[in-house]
Amino acid sequence: MPELGHRDAVRRQCARHPVLAGLVGGGLWAFAFWVFSPAEIGDLMLAFTAFAALFTLTALDERRRRRRFGLTL
């Protein structure tokens, strides 16, 4: 079996825990948004919500893709 790279390992972990991946990914992007822009706290919460939803949906899509092609989770 070929050795899997770190990207596949990250994608597999995101597929296993999509909500956690969404919260962590959304939190990191919202933190970067907070550091690099002079935003209010409301804008920060909006950015966190949007990025968390985006990351969660992406992780759920990866989970569905892995199941469809018979890949391990």
PyMOL commands that set and color helices and strands:
alter all, ss='L'
color gray80, all
select helices_A, chain A and resi 6-16+18-36+41-68
alter helices_A, ss='H'
color red, helices_A
deselect
rebuild
show_as cartoon
